Amino acid sequence: MKMIFTRQIIFFFFLFFAQFAFAQGGPAIKASVNKNKFLIGEPLQLTVEVFLPPGLAKESFSIDSIEHFEFLENPIIDTIKKNGGLNITGVYKLTSFDSGHWVIPAFILSRTVKTDTIPIDVVFSDFDPTQEYHDIKDIIEVKQSKKKTPWWWYAAGGALLLAILLLYLLKKKKPQHVSAPEMMISPYEEAMKQLLQLEKDRPVAKQFHSKLTEIFRLYIFKKKGILSLQKTTEDIVLQLRSLNFDKEQFEKFSQSLRLSDFVKFAKYVPSNEDDKIVFNDILNAIKTIEHSKS
């Protein structure tokens, strides 16, 4: 589930006036991020600043890919003339779906001119069970009206009750038609049937991932009584930790649920391989829950 976006910044300058360039200062490059720790799937801003003095030989610099990170959109490149040279700033928006401690490597402009490496921590959101979610509001008392009810309201109410009683007695004398009982299927059979139909229909990406998560949420509600229909993905992940998942399967399944959220709400365009991985992770999660003893 690795996607590589190519982003290139090409710098051109000429070989004339080399001694003048050294007098003005040599080329320089600096890289920075807006934060060194972020939640999985959140955006990260990487800024690369390059200064090119006039009169140097033709050089080039490119960012093809960064391991464990993905580009969210095209970079914003800003070029300004400064001290007779060229100051170029590139702003990149990245994200990561791999939790852990990673390092953005040094960007090399030449053999002696390069940036420092940048440590990054990709983490899950913390959960505090003692934190209050909503304030409890006081009960608003309704003032009772002192106006007396007209007598004809009682008469109308009595007539209505008499009509209901007569209707009940008339229907009671008629033979009741007994309908055949409906065949009930288990939550597991229902989920498997819906997954097979979804794989056969293959709707567009947003509808595909919405239906996938809907099938899973409905299954765990019917099977385990977990109130998942109105919960966020992070709330569901926290409630599923007590079920019979091994660590690797649980991490892959959690990332698949978050990827589906990005498809539905962040307009992320998944590949066919992404769709296949998310489908299989949810299918295997349902099977694991169905056969668990907890």
C-alpha positions as CSV (number, residue, x, y, z in Angstrom):
1,M,0.0,0.0,0.0
2,K,2.9,2.2,-0.9
3,M,2.3,5.2,-3.2
4,I,5.1,7.3,-4.6
5,F,4.6,10.9,-5.7
6,T,7.4,12.4,-7.8
7,R,8.2,16.1,-6.9
8,Q,11.1,17.7,-8.7
9,I,12.7,21.1,-8.2
10,I,15.3,21.8,-11.0
11,F,17.8,24.5,-10.5
12,F,19.7,26.0,-13.5
13,F,22.6,28.4,-13.2
14,F,25.7,29.1,-15.3
15,L,29.5,28.6,-15.0
16,F,30.5,32.3,-15.4
17,F,31.7,34.5,-12.6
18,A,32.7,31.6,-10.2
19,Q,35.0,33.8,-8.0
20,F,32.2,36.3,-7.6
21,A,29.9,33.6,-6.3
22,F,32.2,32.5,-3.6
23,A,32.5,36.2,-2.5
24,Q,28.7,36.3,-2.1
25,G,28.5,32.9,-0.3
26,G,28.1,29.4,-1.5
27,P,24.9,27.4,-2.1
28,A,22.8,26.3,1.0
29,I,19.9,24.0,1.7
30,K,17.7,23.7,4.8
31,A,14.8,21.4,5.6
32,S,12.2,21.8,8.5
33,V,8.8,20.4,9.5
34,N,6.0,22.1,11.4
35,K,5.9,19.3,14.0
36,N,8.0,16.2,14.9
37,K,5.0,14.2,16.3
38,F,1.6,13.7,14.7
39,L,-1.3,11.3,14.6
40,I,-1.4,8.6,12.0
41,G,-3.1,10.0,8.8
42,E,-2.7,13.7,9.8
43,P,-1.0,16.1,7.5
44,L,2.7,17.1,8.0
45,Q,4.3,20.2,6.4
46,L,7.8,19.8,5.1
47,T,9.6,23.0,4.0
48,V,12.8,22.9,1.9
49,E,14.7,26.2,1.4
50,V,17.6,26.4,-1.1
51,F,19.9,29.4,-1.8
52,L,21.8,29.4,-5.1
53,P,24.4,32.2,-5.7
54,P,25.0,33.3,-9.3
55,G,27.8,31.9,-11.4
56,L,27.8,28.2,-10.2
57,A,27.7,25.2,-12.5
58,K,24.4,23.6,-13.6
59,E,23.0,21.5,-10.7
60,S,19.7,19.7,-10.0
61,F,17.8,18.6,-6.9
62,S,14.8,16.3,-6.6
63,I,12.6,14.6,-4.0
64,D,11.3,11.3,-5.5
65,S,10.0,9.7,-2.4
66,I,10.3,9.5,1.4
67,E,10.1,6.0,3.0
68,H,7.1,5.6,5.3
69,F,5.5,8.9,4.0
70,E,3.1,9.8,1.2
71,F,2.6,13.1,-0.6
72,L,-0.9,14.5,-0.3
73,E,-0.7,17.1,-3.0
74,N,1.6,19.0,-5.4
75,P,4.3,21.1,-3.7
76,I,4.1,24.9,-3.5
77,I,7.3,26.4,-5.0
78,D,8.3,30.0,-4.4
79,T,11.3,31.6,-6.1
80,I,12.8,35.0,-5.0
81,K,16.0,36.8,-6.2
82,K,18.2,37.5,-3.3
83,N,21.7,39.1,-3.1
84,G,22.2,38.5,-6.8
85,G,21.4,34.8,-6.3
86,L,18.2,32.7,-6.2
87,N,16.2,31.7,-3.1
88,I,13.8,28.8,-3.7
89,T,11.4,27.5,-1.1
90,G,9.3,24.3,-1.6
91,V,6.4,23.5,0.8
92,Y,5.3,19.8,0.7
93,K,2.3,18.3,2.5
94,L,2.9,14.7,3.7
95,T,1.2,12.1,5.8
96,S,1.9,8.6,7.0
97,F,-0.2,5.5,7.7
98,D,2.7,3.7,9.3
99,S,2.9,4.2,13.1
100,G,6.4,4.3,14.7
101,H,9.6,6.4,14.9
102,W,10.8,7.4,11.4
103,V,13.5,9.7,10.0
104,I,13.2,12.0,7.1
105,P,16.7,11.6,5.5
106,A,19.1,14.4,4.5
107,F,18.4,16.2,1.2
108,I,21.7,16.5,-0.7
109,L,22.3,19.5,-3.0
110,S,26.0,18.6,-3.5
111,R,28.7,16.5,-1.9
112,T,29.3,19.0,0.9
113,V,25.9,20.8,1.0
114,K,23.0,18.9,2.6
115,T,20.3,19.1,5.3
116,D,20.2,17.5,8.6
117,T,18.0,14.4,9.1
118,I,14.6,15.0,10.8
119,P,13.1,12.6,13.4
120,I,9.4,12.0,13.2
121,D,7.0,10.1,15.5
122,V,3.8,8.8,13.9
123,V,1.4,7.8,16.8
124,F,-2.2,6.8,17.6
125,S,-4.5,9.2,19.5
126,D,-4.4,8.9,23.3
127,F,-7.6,7.9,25.1
128,D,-8.5,9.1,28.6
129,P,-11.5,7.1,30.0
130,T,-11.8,9.6,32.8
131,Q,-12.3,12.6,30.6
132,E,-15.8,14.1,30.4
133,Y,-17.4,14.1,27.0
134,H,-20.4,16.4,27.5
135,D,-21.7,18.7,30.3
136,I,-24.9,17.6,31.9
137,K,-27.6,20.3,31.7
138,D,-30.1,20.9,34.4
139,I,-33.7,19.8,33.9
140,I,-36.0,22.7,32.7
141,E,-39.2,22.6,34.6
142,V,-42.4,23.2,32.6
143,K,-44.9,25.5,34.2
144,Q,-48.3,23.9,34.4
145,S,-51.2,25.8,32.9
146,K,-53.9,26.8,35.4
147,K,-56.5,26.9,32.7
148,K,-59.3,24.4,33.2
149,T,-60.0,21.7,30.6
150,P,-63.4,22.2,28.9
151,W,-66.0,19.5,29.6
152,W,-66.3,18.6,26.0
153,W,-62.7,17.3,25.9
154,Y,-63.7,14.6,28.4
155,A,-66.7,13.8,26.3
156,A,-64.6,13.5,23.2
157,G,-62.1,11.3,25.0
158,G,-64.8,9.0,26.3
159,A,-66.3,8.6,22.8
160,L,-62.9,7.8,21.3
161,L,-62.2,5.1,23.9
162,L,-65.7,3.6,23.3
163,A,-65.0,3.5,19.5
164,I,-61.6,1.8,20.1
165,L,-63.3,-0.8,22.3
166,L,-66.0,-1.6,19.7
167,L,-63.4,-1.9,16.9
168,Y,-61.4,-4.3,19.0
169,L,-64.4,-6.5,19.8
170,L,-65.4,-6.6,16.1
171,K,-61.9,-7.6,15.0
172,K,-61.6,-10.2,17.7
173,K,-64.4,-12.3,16.2
174,K,-62.8,-12.5,12.7
175,P,-60.4,-15.4,12.1
176,Q,-56.8,-14.4,12.4
177,H,-54.5,-15.1,9.4
178,V,-51.3,-16.7,10.5
179,S,-48.3,-15.8,8.3
180,A,-45.4,-18.0,7.8
181,P,-42.5,-17.1,10.1
182,E,-39.7,-15.2,8.4
183,M,-36.4,-17.0,8.0
184,M,-33.8,-15.4,10.3
185,I,-30.1,-15.4,9.4
186,S,-27.2,-14.8,11.8
187,P,-25.2,-11.6,11.8
188,Y,-22.3,-13.5,10.4
189,E,-24.2,-14.9,7.4
190,E,-25.7,-11.5,6.7
191,A,-22.3,-9.9,6.7
192,M,-20.8,-12.5,4.4
193,K,-23.7,-12.2,2.0
194,Q,-23.4,-8.4,1.9
195,L,-19.6,-8.6,1.4
196,L,-19.9,-11.0,-1.6
197,Q,-22.5,-8.8,-3.2
198,L,-20.3,-5.7,-2.6
199,E,-17.4,-7.4,-4.3
200,K,-19.6,-8.4,-7.2
201,D,-21.1,-4.9,-7.7
202,R,-17.7,-3.0,-7.2
203,P,-19.1,0.6,-6.9
204,V,-16.9,3.7,-7.0
205,A,-14.3,4.1,-4.3
206,K,-16.2,6.3,-1.8
207,Q,-19.4,4.1,-2.0
208,F,-17.3,1.0,-1.8
209,H,-15.5,2.0,1.4
210,S,-18.7,3.4,3.0
211,K,-20.5,0.1,2.4
212,L,-17.5,-1.9,3.8
213,T,-17.4,0.0,7.1
214,E,-21.2,0.0,7.3
215,I,-21.3,-3.9,7.0
216,F,-18.6,-4.2,9.7
217,R,-20.3,-1.7,12.1
218,L,-23.7,-3.5,11.7
219,Y,-22.1,-6.9,12.3
220,I,-20.3,-6.0,15.6
221,F,-23.5,-4.2,16.8
222,K,-25.7,-7.4,16.2
223,K,-23.0,-9.9,17.2
224,K,-21.3,-8.2,20.3
225,G,-23.8,-5.4,21.1
226,I,-21.1,-2.8,20.5
227,L,-22.7,0.6,19.9
228,S,-20.8,1.3,16.7
229,L,-23.3,2.9,14.4
230,Q,-22.8,6.5,15.8
231,K,-19.2,6.1,17.0
232,T,-16.1,7.4,15.4
233,T,-13.5,5.0,14.0
234,E,-11.1,5.7,17.0
235,D,-13.9,4.8,19.5
236,I,-14.6,1.5,17.7
237,V,-10.9,0.6,17.6
238,L,-10.7,1.2,21.4
239,Q,-13.7,-1.0,22.0
240,L,-12.3,-3.8,19.8
241,R,-9.0,-4.1,21.8
242,S,-10.6,-6.6,24.2
243,L,-11.5,-9.1,21.4
244,N,-9.5,-12.0,20.2
245,F,-7.1,-10.2,17.8
246,D,-3.4,-10.8,17.5
247,K,-1.3,-7.6,17.5
248,E,-0.3,-7.6,13.8
249,Q,-3.9,-8.3,12.6
250,F,-5.3,-5.6,14.9
251,E,-2.9,-3.0,13.7
252,K,-3.6,-3.8,10.0
253,F,-7.3,-3.8,10.6
254,S,-7.2,-0.4,12.4
255,Q,-5.2,1.2,9.6
256,S,-7.7,-0.2,7.1
257,L,-10.6,1.5,8.9
258,R,-8.7,4.8,9.0
259,L,-7.9,4.5,5.3
260,S,-11.6,4.1,4.6
261,D,-12.3,7.3,6.6
262,F,-9.8,9.2,4.4
263,V,-11.5,7.9,1.3
264,K,-14.9,8.9,2.6
265,F,-14.1,12.3,4.2
266,A,-10.7,13.5,2.9
267,K,-11.2,12.7,-0.8
268,Y,-8.2,10.3,-0.8
269,V,-8.1,8.2,-4.0
270,P,-7.2,4.6,-3.2
271,S,-5.5,2.2,-5.6
272,N,-7.0,-1.2,-6.5
273,E,-4.5,-2.8,-4.1
274,D,-5.7,-0.5,-1.3
275,D,-9.3,-1.6,-1.9
276,K,-8.3,-5.3,-1.9
277,I,-6.3,-4.9,1.3
278,V,-9.1,-3.1,3.2
279,F,-11.7,-5.6,2.0
280,N,-9.6,-8.6,3.1
281,D,-8.8,-7.0,6.5
282,I,-12.5,-6.4,7.3
283,L,-13.4,-9.9,6.0
284,N,-10.8,-11.5,8.2
285,A,-11.7,-9.3,11.2
286,I,-15.4,-10.5,11.0
287,K,-14.2,-14.1,10.8
288,T,-11.9,-13.7,13.8
289,I,-14.7,-12.1,15.9
290,E,-17.2,-14.8,14.8
291,H,-14.9,-17.7,15.9
292,S,-13.6,-16.0,19.1
293,K,-14.7,-17.3,22.5
294,S,-14.8,-13.9,24.1
